[in-house]
Amino acid sequence: MAGRPVELIYALEERPPWPHLLALGFQHVAVICPYLVMVALVAEAAKLPREAAQSAVGLSMIAVAFMTVLQSLRLRLVGSGYLCPPVVSAIYLPSSLAAASSFGISAVCGMVIFAGVCEVAVAFLVNRTRKLFPAVVSGVVIIAVGLELGKIGASVLLEHAAHSELTAESFATAACALAVMTGLAIWVTGLPKLLCSLIGILVGYVAAAAFHVFAPNFLADYHAAHFFAIPKPGFLSYAFPPSFAVPFAIAGLASGLRVIGVLTTCQQMNDDSWRHPDMQNIEAGVRADGLGCLAGGFLGVPGMSASPSLVGIEKITGATSRVIAWSIASWLILLSCMPKFAGLIVNMPRPVMAAALFFNGALMLVAGIQIIASRPITLRATVITGFSILAALTVPVYPEFYRSLPSWTHPFTGSIISVAVIVAVPLNALPARHLALQSVASGYGRNARHRRVL
């Protein structure tokens, strides 16, 4: 039996009062909303019309609501039974942007469905090949996601500054938003700290108005949007370009690895006598995450995955009740029917969007480092981490080299995340004796013992 941690205010099976339930749900939604920026980026890459892009944001909120409830259920094979809400994930962003640019939104929908199937397949391997996915591999994946997110954020800012001829104003707007996010995260406590990303975006809007970096049609689009309307799925279609199978399969694997770490944290928070992960429960949770991602693909979402930051909110507030999932879903469905709200995300000033991506990328980068450091950093872990990250960093540093390689290699080398996963997983699968540096370390240990004897 799980022991109830004394620091929890509302434990897993406890029901908060209605006012607290609504407030806790809205708090999670406020953290989820900044991640919808990625939906706007993919919609822009797919060249969707304004109304279709707003519907894409609304449908994404419905998909997040569905996946939040599915994960909170405790069915026989699906659902972890924990409050573990997802967000639109940066793991899928590079591949989704590339697919949207090349084939449109239909390729994003089809390949995210494929990625969800791949993650469901990963769930069947979790309990059988657990040694292939230790903390060091999960940490490398999270670091790679942070690096990719920071790179995309920087490119959004630099491209906006170059094309709008408002270089100084663009950088000033991004700096204001980023400074507020950082300041609240470091020097403030309580609710403002939890909502630092959202508050930073709101300040970024004010700075964008002051520096005149809004899109020319921003106000016209906002006034033209309806206050209440059900999202229209008319823009959805489905295609499965084979050239994107590998990067989306890798994204599904990376998402599964991330869910393993997040659900392990959930188990620790909710059991005072926790000693080791319940792998059957994690398998059901990874399967729910994959099915939720698959369902999101049918609604045009560019990939979802469980969020460590939302689980962090639960730890800080002491509210892990899975009933809160229904409050989160209710708020998201309500907001999905407000096109004016979706329009604010779709037409977000690009410097503000860049600041949000850069900030979240930095947090993920450090989260990956913390995951790796949570276990003893042996020479084997050093080799896996160092080789994977250094190899992945060659992708943005030498893009022309990778483009010059045969076309069949491009799906494997198209992003920082792909290269990191391709290097880390095989290295971790090697027996320790097959790593030459491990032998060197053993030899050094024998020499040291020999010197002590002398």
C-alpha positions, -999 to +999 in steps of 0.1 A: +000+000+000+012+035-009+020+057+021+004+092+020+032+119+020+025+144+048+034+174+026+005+168+002-026+189+007-048+170-018-035+135-023-040+113-054-075+100-045-088+130-025-113+155-040-106+192-035-135+215-028-151+230-059-134+265-056-100+249-051-106+224-079-114+252-104-085+273-093-060+244-094-072+234-129-069+270-142-034+272-128-023+242-149-041+256-180-022+289-176+011+269-178-001+248-207-012+278-229+023+291-237+032+258-253+004+264-278+029+288-295+043+257-312+009+251-328+010+286-342+045+280-356+035+248-374+003+265-387+025+293-401+049+268-417+020+250-433+006+284-446-028+279-430-053+308-433-059+328-401-092+311-393-078+276-398-048+285-376-072+296-348-092+264-352-059+244-350-051+260-316-087+253-304-085+216-315-051+213-298-066+224-265-093+197-269-066+171-276-047+181-245-079+179-225-085+144-238-050+132-231-050+147-195-081+127-186-069+095-203-037+096-183-056+101-150-077+070-156-066+037-142-078+012-168-064-023-172-038-014-199-041+023-204-036+052-180-012+056-151-039+069-127-018+100-119-023+137-126+002+140-154-011+166-180+006+169-214+017+199-234+024+204-271+059+190-271+091+204-284+102+169-291+080+169-322+085+205-333+116+202-356+100+173-376+066+189-376+080+222-389+099+204-417+068+183-426+046+213-426+070+233-449+074+204-473+039+188-475+015+210-455-006+202-425-017+168-439+018+155-434+019+167-398-014+150-390-004+117-406+031+115-392+020+125-356-005+096-358+025+074-369+046+087-340+018+079-316+017+043-328+055+042-324+052+054-288+025+028-281+051+002-294+077+017-270+052+010-241+054-027-248+092-026-245+093-006-212+091-035-188+110-059-211+140-038-220+142-014-191+180-014-192+180+002-226+163+034-212+182+045-180+183+080-166+213+089-187+195+083-220+164+101-208+186+130-197+204+132-230+170+133-248+158+162-226+190+181-231+187+177-269+151+189-268+162+220-248+190+227-273+166+223-303+140+246-286+166+273-280+178+271-315+143+275-329+136+304-306+168+322-317+160+316-354+124+330-349+139+362-334+167+367-359+144+361-389+119+386-376+146+412-369+160+407-404+127+408-423+109+436-404+138+461-403+131+466-366+162+449-353+166+470-321+129+469-313+127+432-318+156+425-295+142+449-269+108+432-269+123+398-265+146+410-238+117+425-218+097+393-220+127+371-212+138+393-183+104+391-166+102+353-170+137+349-156+132+374-127+100+358-116+114+323-118+145+332-097+135+359-072+098+355-066+078+328-048+042+316-049+018+319-079+039+345-099+068+320-099+045+292-112+031+315-139+064+331-148+062+321-185+026+333-189+033+366-171+064+372-192+044+367-224+018+392-212+046+417-205+060+409-239+027+420-255+029+453-237+065+458-248+055+448-284+029+476-284+054+501-270+081+492-297+055+488-325+065+452-334+030+439-337+020+425-371+001+451-392-031+431-392-030+422-355-059+444-343-080+438-374-077+400-370-085+403-333-117+424-338-128+401-367-126+369-346-158+357-329-160+356-291-175+321-291-173+295-318-166+258-320-133+250-337-138+239-373-118+208-385-124+215-422-086+222-428-076+187-416-064+160-440-039+132-437-008+121-456+021+097-447+053+108-466+078+080-460+107+104-459+095+116-425+090+082-410+124+080-392+124+114-375+088+110-362+096+074-350+126+088-331+103+116-317+079+089-305+108+070-288+121+102-272+086+111-260+083+076-244+116+081-226+104+114-213+071+099-200+091+073-181+109+100-162+078+121-155+057+091-142+086+080-120+085+114-104+047+111-100+051+078-082+077+093-059+055+123-050+025+101-042+041+073-022+059+080+011+073+045+010+084+046-026+115+025-033+116+016-071+095+024-101+063+004-108+071-005-144+037-020-152+021+013-142+047+033-163+040+010-193+002+018-190+011+055-188+034+055-218+007+037-237-018+064-227+006+091-238+011+074-272-027+070-277-032+106-268-006+117-293-023+095-319-056+111-312-040+145-313-027+137-348-063+132-360-070+168-346-040+184-362-018+187-331+020+187-338+027+161-311+021+160-273+039+145-244+037+145-206+051+177-190+077+177-163+069+214-155+033+206-147+043+178-124+066+203-108+036+225-101+019+196-083+050+191-061+051+228-052+014+232-045+010+198-028-021+190-050-017+157-069-054+147-069-062+131-102-097+147-100-080+179-110-076+164-145-113+170-151-110+206-141-081+211-165-100+195-193-131+216-186-111+249-188-093+238-220-126+229-237-141+262-227-111+282-240-110+261-272-143+277-282-130+313-279-114+323-312-103+356-298-081+338-273-067+315-300-061+346-322-038+360-295-016+329-297-017+327-335-007+364-339+017+365-310+046+389-318+075+369-330+100+384-305+077+373-276+073+339-291+111+336-294+115+346-258+090+319-246+107+292-267+142+302-255+131+303-219+115+269-220+145+255-239+168+267-211+147+250-184+146+217-204+183+218-209+190+221-172+163+195-164+181+170-186+214+177-168+196+172-134+182+138-146+217+126-156+232+139-123+205+121-103+225+089-107+262+083-102+280+097-133+303+068-142+327+068-170+302+049-191+275+076-184+302+103-193+309+086-226+272+083-235+264+119-225+295+135-240+294+116-273+257+121-278+256+159-271+288+167-290+275+147-320+241+164-318+257+199-317+274+193-351+239+194-368+234+232-363+272+240-366+278+221-399+243+220-416+259+221-451+279+189-444+247+170-434+228+183-464+256+170-487+252+135-474+231+109-494+194+117-491+186+085-472+206+098-443+186+131-439+158+116-418+185+105-393+204+137-392+177+163-396+176+176-360+196+177-328+171+154-312+174+127-339+212+126-337+213+125-299+189+096-297+207+077-325+240+080-307+228+076-270+206+044-274+232+022-292+260+034-269+239+025-238+231-009-253+267-019-255+280-041-227+303-022-204+333-043-214+329-032-250+336+004-242+373+009-245+373+037-220+358+014-195+388-009-199+411+021-194+393+030-162+396-006-149+433-005-157+438+027-139+420+013-109+443-018-109+474+004-111+461+026-083+456-005-061+491-018-071+507+015-060+489+014-026+503-021-021+538-009-029 
